[in-house]
Amino acid sequence: MAPTRGAAWIDPAVLILRLLEAGHSLTSADSTARQFPSWRNAPGPALQAFTAANAAAWAENARADNAPWKAAMGRHASAFETWAKTFPVR
């Protein structure tokens, strides 16, 4: 896999999904991600767009393959998208 370019806050955003998968709450996962300056300064509209796209991708993955872990990731991504709508605009 080749490296890609993107906003630095995307890595903590993906980490949040993995923390949710591991059983953390959104509050706990966000607290962990806030250790990264890029996450603390993430622009709300961009974060909302990312989480919406990510939730849509996981929903599609879950529809295409009924593996339980994919359905769980779809639920986590959807919850993260809902939470991101409350993220402050910066």
HELIX and SHEET records of a PDB file:
HELIX    1   1 ILE A   10  GLU A   21  1                                  12    
HELIX    2   2 LEU A   26  ALA A   33  1                                   8    
HELIX    3   3 PRO A   37  ARG A   40  1                                   4    
HELIX    4   4 GLY A   44  ALA A   64  1                                  21    
HELIX    5   5 PRO A   68  ALA A   84  1                                  17    
END                                                                             
